[in-house]
């Protein structure tokens, strides 16, 4: 009876995990909260396979050149039935949750049922697992389950099952065969039959060698992963002759903190069974030697391949502890400590508290989400489109989709290969305040690439609100979101205010439309002196009683003509459409704070000797 209760609790925990993270995935998707390009890349891959292509337009290469992930060929029939990015997200939650079952069976074999249930619950509450589930979508999430199942097959001496699930795991990414090889090495130390040594090695090598050959063929030196390790030496021979940089990198405080976060939730018990940690070694080296800081973070997907082996070694570590009489006499203490650390680490290092807060606020649809949906609805289903990150997943089911950050950087991802946006792009949907595009990939010269795309080609503004803009190509628009003017727009207009010493506002207009819940603002700028500052605006909408109704950060001239690119004597015009909440009063006023985008420092503005941090543009009356 006890076994049935334990199994029932396990299935309850697994079901709760799958439902909770599926729920979060739906909320995140509906609120445009997937803000990198991984989900879109993989959804685009599935859609293209269904339609007979392996090319991925976001990456600019066939998807097999980025990572060797043939598992997408197995996923594509399901994607054909349910062609939506949520299909991938729900599958991710399902398979990650399912990993607790083989772990429980392994633990039940070596330790008692109670501890087996605790270690399975610890897996489901493990901070790294939660972050894998929440950060976009990655096929390595399937590898977490398949590797756990391969460890079950290994532990129960089921060779055929081991071969089958190891192959499935290797199909998820090109580095997984290294784990299969190390399982064979682990078998040497465990004195298992020779078949458990040579078969994992043979299966892994039969996959690994062709996988890397094919990956190189499709990659064509576009995505250059080797740059992540170039600081150690240009060749393995150089690293061998000069191991100093390698050793110093391994013992950085960031690496030690990374190890601490990996093993604290299981009370460092894996270190009591170092043999079972051998399959971890290739992945730990891959992450700890990388110059990319995200590789040493549990907040992304990079621990997906590590998690099964952390918990497998933890089971054997607990088994070693239980072999001690003093531990067996105080088993309740061990269980209490393990439960306490699991809960503490889940709450303190995991995303659970933050996600609970987001459910109540951030994941609820606001006006911005509604406008984003409105912009997307105006793009034809098959139209070639370039977009900033948060729009990409919604647009993934089309042949040609491009990420604006590549065009803004001017390079492919992890590459010194120049990136040129395809000329067949028909639509652009952009959030000019997209953090990852314009802050994560910020560069002083990025604006030149935007100028080559937008003012350089014919674009028409279809719709806009705040920092969100929908543009159509091959149709010039004299009233673009921003323009460099040939001269002073109206000689009668004098300087309204001076911003620092570098430029002035010579004309502005505000039209407040009640029915449309928006203010149409137009600014005319005059460059007085060259500046190295990238100056932006914080626009405040103020009610008659002094309440701040809205705050909006706005990059002057939409980052296409940033202030540090202005030449003395230049004139610029830009227009903004600012959302005003429905309940806003009939009369409002506008305040603006100018600030340096790099330093965050406030730029004084005013006329003559009078300069202020906050500039008021007076009262604006609502118009029907």
C-alpha positions, 0 to 999 in steps of 0.5 A: 500500500505504501508503494502505491501511495508513493507512486501516486504522490510522484505522479501528482508531483509530475502532473503538477509540474507539467501543468504549472509550467505549461500554464506559465508558457501560455501566459508568457507567450500571450504576453509577448514575454519570450524576448530572445530568438530561440523559440522563434528559431526552432518554431521556424525550423519545424515549420520549414521542415513541414514545408520541405526545407531545412533552411532557417532564415533567422540564422541565415543557414540550414538549421543543422549548421547551427546545432546538429539537432535532427530531432526536429525531423521527429517533431515535425509531424506533430508540428504539422498537426499543431503548427504553433510555437506553443506546441514546442513549449508544451512538449518541453514542459511535458518531457522535463516533468517526465524525467522525474519518473526514471529518476525515482525508479533509479533512486527506489532501487538504491535508497528507500521509497521516501528518499526516492520521492524526495529526490524526485521532488527535488528534481522537479523543484531544481532551480536549473530545471525551472529556468530551462523550462522558462527560457525559450524552447530548446531541444536539449530539454528532450535530452534531459529526459532521454539522458535520464532514461538512458541512466535508468537503462544503464542502471537496470542493465537494459542494453537495448533500451539504453541504445535506443534512448541514447540515440534519441538523446544524441539527436537533440544536440551534437555535444550529447554523444560526449555524455554517452561516451563518458557513460562507457568510461563510467562503466569501466570504473564500475566493472560492468561487462565490456558491452557496457564499455564498448557499445556506448563508445561505438554508438556515440562515435558513429553519431558524433563524427558524421554529425560534426562533418555535416554541421561544418558542411551546413554551417560554412563558417557562419556561426563560429562557436570556437570564438567562445574558447579562442582566449585559451589559444588558437589551437589545442596544441597551443592550449597544451603548451600553455595551460595557464589560461585554461587553469585560471579560467577553471578556477574563476569565482564565477565557475566556483559559484556556478558549481555551488548553484548546481550542487547545493540543492542536492546537498553536494551529495554527488561528490560522494560518488565521483564516478557517477559524475564522470558524464558531467565532465565534458559539459562542465568544461564546455561551460566553465571554459567559455568566455560567454557569461551565460554559459555559467548561469543557471538562468538559461538552458545550458544546464539541460544536459547536466541535470540528469547526471547531477541527480544520478550522482546524488542518488549514489551519494545518498546511498553512500550516506545510508551505508553509514550507521550514524546516518541510518540512525538519524534518517529523519535528520537527513530527510529533513535537511534534504527537503529544507534545502530543496525548498530553500534553493527552489525559492531563493535561487529558482524563479518561483517567487518571481514568476508568482509576481509576474502572473499577477502583473507582468504576464497580464495583457496590457495595452502594449500587448494588445497593440503588438497583436494589432500590428501583427494582424496586419502582416500577411501570413506569407509575407517576408518580415523582419522583427525585433525579438518579442514579435518573432515567435508570433511570426515564425510560421512563414518561410522568410523571417529575420531578426532585426538584431542581426541587421543592427549588429551587422554580423551573424550570431557568434560570427565575424561574417557580415550580415546583410538583410535580405532585399525581399523583406516586405514588412518590418515590425519593431519595438525601438525600445526592445532591450536585447536588440538595442541594449544587449547588442548596443553599439555606437555605430549600429545606427548606420546599419539601420540607416541603410535599411529604413531611410535608404529604402522606401518604407511606409508607416502602416501603424505605430504607438509608443515605440512600436512601429509597423512598416511596409517596404517598397512604398516611400513615405514622406511622413516617415517616423523620422527624417533628416531634412534638407534645411530649416523647416520654417525660417520663422520658427525660433529655438523653443529650448536648448538641450545641453550644448549640442542641439535644440528643439525648434518646433513641436506640436501635440494633438490629443485625440480622446477617441483614439486614446493617443497623442500625436507628437511631432518634434523638429530638432536642430544640431548646434554642435557635434556630441558623443552623447546618445541622448534620449527622452523620458516623456511623462503624461501628467493629469490636471491634479499632478498625477503621472498617467504614463511614462515612456522612454523614447529614443530620439529619432528612433535610434536611426538618427541618434544624437551622436551621429548628428552633424552641426547644422543638421535638421531632423523631424520625428513623430511619435504616437503616444498611448493615453489610458482610456480613463485619462482626463480631458486636459493633460500636460507633458513633461520631458526629461532628457538623459544620456542613454549610456551613462543614464545622466540627466541632460539639462535643457531650457532657454538662455540661462534657465535650464532644468532637468524637467521640461514642461510643454504645458496643457493639451486639451483633448480633441474628438 
